[in-house]
Amino acid sequence: MSFATDLLTWFDSHGRHDLPWQQSRTLYRVWVSEVMLQQTQVQSVFPFFERFIARFPDLPRLADAPLDTVLALWSGLGYYSRARNLHRAAILCRTRGDLPPDFDALLALPGIGRSTAGAILAQALGQRFPILDGNVRRVLARLHCIEGDTRSPQNEARLWALSEALLPNNRLADYTQAIMDLGATICTRGAPKCVECPVQEHCSAYASGMVAQYPMPRTRRERPLRSRAFLWLHDDQQRLALIQRPAQGIWGGLFAFPDGETIAEICAANGLDAPKRCADTMVRHEFTHFSLDMHVWRVADASTAVAEGGLRWFARDEALALGLPQPIRRLIEQEG
């Protein structure tokens, strides 16, 4: 219990107490924040969370919204399956008007794993559940000098047991935030501030002078490089043509330039004549598991094009109000 006591004492003076989702903590607000924070830094989430809550202040209004509207507000935050899962979960919970205050019921909802479910219940309701996000995983690996890949089944089970064993019996919301704050601000991946750490006396890696060795790096596969052609069409009114991507797969449900292996393939799929002249811009975009070279072919005057494959014409401002993949949004914005 001394670990939790030391951590909470530090949190009272140095922890983060002014995060937007900490004001009026509800199951819904904490859930939205936890989903947004998956694989995304806190500072990046602030504006998205505030806009999202302003538009969807409660679960019923999120459930009633069209998915396109949800994706448009999510545009730029990345990992769009999170937004689709958020919307699906809201629809499943619409009749009750809020998330279920039950661990197993939360875990059954799309996009909510064990750590997210525990974080929601601990922070919104003060229930005693452990979490194991990236920050907590790193803290525990150093505290106990966990050897090997922390995501191996054996270490995964051990880390969950350690996370639960360290839980206090009260102040669960504060403790959950505190251990995340510790990992985010003190026990960082690079250049950890061990001298300032409130729990250094509990840390085996610090005691042995081996903080830099933990957590042990995972063996990473070389990220494959893929290539894809995109067609950026303008008509004589300076509108641009976009197509809504299938719900499943990369950029699911978002609007983007039509794409294919070649320009000829794109044109054939969308009932377009092959362009006689166009300029090629190459943009590299990084996904979690691969890199994509986007060869964007721009056609300045496509006013006679016949869109048979689902293409829709949008003015620039209309396009920017849609849910767009970040590289597509950036290209349109740079056009001025």
C-alpha positions in Angstrom: 0.0 0.0 0.0 3.0 2.4 0.5 3.4 2.5 -3.3 -0.2 3.8 -3.7 0.2 6.2 -0.8 3.5 7.7 -2.2 2.0 7.9 -5.7 -1.2 9.7 -4.5 0.8 12.1 -2.3 2.7 13.1 -5.5 -0.4 13.3 -7.6 -2.1 15.7 -5.2 0.7 18.2 -5.9 2.0 17.3 -9.3 -0.6 15.3 -11.1 -2.9 16.5 -13.9 -6.2 17.8 -12.4 -7.5 20.0 -15.2 -8.0 17.6 -18.1 -11.4 18.3 -19.9 -12.8 14.8 -19.1 -12.1 15.3 -15.4 -14.7 18.0 -15.2 -18.1 16.4 -14.6 -16.8 12.8 -14.7 -19.5 10.6 -16.2 -19.3 7.1 -17.8 -19.9 8.7 -21.2 -17.3 11.5 -20.9 -14.7 9.2 -19.5 -15.4 6.6 -22.2 -15.0 9.1 -25.0 -11.7 10.3 -23.6 -10.4 6.8 -23.1 -11.2 5.8 -26.6 -9.6 9.0 -28.0 -6.5 8.4 -25.9 -5.8 5.0 -27.3 -2.5 5.4 -29.2 -2.9 9.2 -29.1 -1.1 11.7 -26.8 -3.1 13.7 -24.3 -2.4 17.2 -25.8 -3.5 16.0 -29.3 -6.9 14.8 -27.9 -7.9 18.1 -26.2 -9.5 19.9 -29.2 -11.1 16.8 -30.6 -12.6 15.9 -27.2 -14.0 19.4 -26.7 -15.5 19.5 -30.2 -16.9 16.0 -29.9 -18.6 16.6 -26.5 -20.0 20.0 -27.7 -21.7 18.2 -30.7 -22.6 15.0 -28.8 -22.9 15.9 -25.1 -24.5 12.5 -24.2 -24.8 9.0 -25.5 -28.3 9.2 -27.1 -27.2 12.1 -29.3 -24.1 10.2 -30.4 -26.2 7.1 -31.2 -28.7 9.2 -33.2 -26.0 10.9 -35.3 -25.1 9.7 -38.8 -21.8 7.9 -38.9 -20.6 10.4 -41.5 -21.0 13.2 -38.9 -19.1 11.3 -36.3 -16.3 10.5 -38.7 -16.1 14.2 -39.8 -15.5 15.3 -36.2 -12.9 12.5 -35.8 -11.1 13.5 -39.0 -7.4 14.2 -38.2 -7.3 12.1 -35.0 -6.6 8.9 -36.9 -7.3 5.2 -36.2 -10.9 5.7 -37.4 -12.0 2.2 -36.3 -12.2 3.9 -32.9 -14.9 6.3 -34.1 -16.8 3.5 -35.8 -16.7 1.4 -32.6 -17.7 4.4 -30.5 -20.8 4.9 -32.7 -21.7 1.2 -32.8 -21.4 1.0 -29.0 -23.6 4.1 -28.5 -26.3 2.5 -30.7 -26.2 -0.7 -28.7 -26.6 1.3 -25.5 -29.2 3.8 -26.8 -32.2 2.2 -25.1 -30.6 2.5 -21.6 -29.4 6.0 -22.3 -25.8 5.5 -21.1 -23.1 2.9 -20.8 -23.7 0.0 -18.5 -21.9 0.4 -15.1 -20.7 -3.2 -15.2 -17.3 -4.5 -16.3 -18.4 -7.6 -18.3 -21.1 -5.6 -20.1 -18.6 -2.9 -21.0 -16.1 -5.5 -22.2 -18.7 -6.8 -24.6 -19.1 -3.5 -26.4 -17.1 -2.8 -29.6 -13.8 -1.0 -29.0 -13.6 -1.6 -25.3 -10.9 -3.9 -24.0 -10.0 -4.9 -20.5 -7.8 -1.8 -19.7 -10.4 0.6 -21.2 -13.2 -0.9 -19.2 -11.3 -0.8 -16.0 -10.3 2.9 -16.6 -13.9 3.9 -17.3 -15.2 2.3 -14.1 -12.3 3.4 -11.9 -12.4 7.0 -13.1 -16.1 7.5 -13.5 -17.4 5.4 -10.6 -14.4 4.8 -8.3 -14.6 1.1 -8.8 -11.6 -1.1 -8.0 -10.3 -2.2 -11.4 -6.7 -2.3 -12.7 -5.5 -0.8 -16.0 -2.6 -1.7 -18.2 -2.1 1.0 -20.9 1.3 1.7 -22.4 2.3 4.1 -19.6 1.3 1.7 -16.8 3.0 -1.2 -18.6 6.3 0.7 -18.7 6.1 1.7 -15.0 5.4 -1.9 -13.9 8.2 -3.3 -16.1 10.7 -1.0 -14.4 9.3 -1.5 -10.9 9.8 -5.2 -11.2 12.5 -5.6 -13.8 10.2 -7.6 -16.1 12.5 -9.6 -18.5 11.6 -10.1 -22.1 8.6 -8.9 -24.2 6.0 -7.3 -21.9 3.3 -8.4 -24.3 4.1 -12.1 -24.2 1.3 -14.1 -22.7 3.3 -14.9 -19.6 4.4 -11.3 -18.9 0.9 -10.0 -19.8 -0.6 -12.2 -17.0 2.1 -11.1 -14.6 1.6 -7.4 -15.3 -2.1 -7.6 -14.9 -1.6 -9.3 -11.5 0.9 -6.6 -10.4 -1.4 -3.8 -11.6 -4.2 -5.3 -9.5 -2.0 -5.9 -6.5 -0.9 -2.3 -6.3 -4.5 -0.9 -6.2 -5.5 1.0 -3.1 -8.9 0.5 -1.5 -10.0 4.1 -2.0 -9.4 7.1 -4.3 -9.5 4.8 -7.3 -10.2 7.6 -9.8 -7.2 9.6 -8.5 -4.9 6.5 -8.4 -5.8 5.5 -11.9 -5.0 9.0 -13.2 -1.9 9.2 -11.0 -0.2 6.0 -12.4 -1.0 7.1 -16.0 0.5 10.6 -15.2 3.6 9.0 -13.6 4.3 7.1 -16.9 3.5 10.1 -19.1 5.5 12.7 -17.2 8.1 11.0 -15.0 8.7 7.4 -16.0 8.9 8.3 -19.7 10.2 6.0 -22.5 13.2 8.2 -23.1 15.1 10.2 -20.4 13.0 9.2 -17.4 13.1 11.7 -14.5 14.1 9.2 -11.9 15.4 11.9 -9.5 11.9 13.4 -9.3 10.1 10.0 -9.1 7.9 9.7 -6.1 8.1 5.9 -6.1 11.8 5.4 -6.8 12.3 3.5 -3.5 9.9 0.9 -4.9 11.6 0.6 -8.3 13.9 -2.4 -8.8 15.3 -1.0 -12.1 16.3 2.2 -10.3 17.9 0.3 -7.5 20.0 -1.7 -9.9 20.9 1.2 -12.2 19.2 -0.4 -15.1 16.2 1.8 -15.8 17.2 2.3 -19.5 17.1 -1.5 -20.0 13.4 -1.7 -19.2 11.0 -2.4 -20.6 13.0 -4.6 -23.0 12.5 -3.6 -26.6 10.3 -5.7 -28.7 11.6 -7.3 -31.9 10.2 -5.2 -34.7 9.5 -6.4 -38.2 10.6 -4.2 -41.0 7.6 -2.1 -42.1 6.5 -3.0 -45.6 6.2 -0.2 -48.2 3.1 -0.1 -50.5 2.2 2.1 -53.4 -1.2 3.3 -54.6 -2.4 5.8 -57.2 -5.0 8.5 -56.4 -6.9 10.7 -58.8 -7.5 14.3 -57.8 -10.2 15.7 -60.1 -11.4 19.3 -60.4 -14.3 20.4 -62.6 -14.8 23.8 -64.2 -16.4 25.1 -61.0 -13.3 24.2 -59.0 -15.2 21.4 -57.2 -13.3 18.3 -56.4 -14.5 14.7 -56.7 -14.4 12.3 -53.7 -15.7 8.8 -53.1 -16.8 7.4 -49.8 -14.7 4.4 -48.9 -16.2 1.1 -47.7 -17.0 0.8 -44.0 -14.4 -1.9 -43.5 -10.7 -1.5 -44.2 -8.3 1.4 -44.3 -10.0 4.8 -43.8 -13.3 3.0 -43.5 -16.3 5.3 -44.1 -14.2 8.3 -44.9 -14.3 10.4 -48.1 -11.1 10.3 -50.2 -9.8 10.7 -53.8 -10.6 7.6 -55.9 -7.7 5.2 -55.9 -6.4 2.1 -57.6 -3.2 0.3 -58.7 -3.0 2.5 -61.8 -4.7 5.6 -63.3 -6.4 3.4 -65.9 -7.9 1.2 -63.2 -9.3 4.2 -61.3 -10.8 5.6 -64.5 -12.4 2.3 -65.5 -13.9 1.8 -62.0 -15.5 5.3 -62.0 -16.7 5.7 -65.6 -14.0 8.3 -66.4 -12.0 8.9 -69.5 -8.3 8.5 -69.0 -6.8 12.0 -68.4 -4.6 13.4 -71.2 -2.5 15.4 -68.9 -2.0 15.5 -65.2 0.6 16.2 -62.5 1.9 13.6 -60.0 2.5 14.4 -56.4 3.9 11.8 -54.1 2.9 11.7 -50.4 4.2 9.1 -48.0 1.8 8.2 -45.2 2.6 6.0 -42.2 0.1 3.5 -41.0 0.7 1.3 -37.9 1.8 -1.8 -39.9 3.0 -0.4 -43.2 4.0 2.8 -45.2 2.0 4.0 -48.1 3.4 6.0 -51.1 0.4 7.9 -52.4 0.9 8.9 -56.0 -1.7 11.7 -56.4 -2.5 12.5 -60.0 -4.1 15.9 -60.3 -6.5 16.7 -63.3 -7.2 20.4 -63.5 -10.3 20.3 -65.7 -12.5 17.2 -65.4 -15.8 19.0 -66.1 -16.8 16.5 -68.7 -16.1 13.5 -66.5 -19.1 11.1 -65.9 -19.0 9.8 -62.4 -20.6 6.3 -62.4 -18.6 4.7 -59.6 -19.9 6.7 -56.6 -17.9 9.9 -57.2 -19.5 13.0 -55.7 -18.5 16.6 -56.4 -17.8 19.0 -53.5 -16.7 22.6 -53.1 -13.5 22.9 -51.1 -15.2 24.0 -47.9 -17.8 21.3 -48.2 -15.0 18.7 -48.6 -13.2 19.9 -45.6 -16.4 19.5 -43.5 -16.4 15.8 -44.3 -14.6 12.9 -42.6 -11.3 12.9 -44.6 -8.1 10.9 -44.1 -5.3 13.2 -42.8 -3.1 13.1 -45.9 -6.2 13.9 -48.2 -7.2 16.8 -45.8 -3.7 18.2 -45.8 -3.5 18.2 -49.6 -6.9 20.0 -49.9 -5.9 22.5 -47.2 -2.6 23.3 -48.8 -4.4 24.1 -52.1 -5.6 27.2 -50.3 
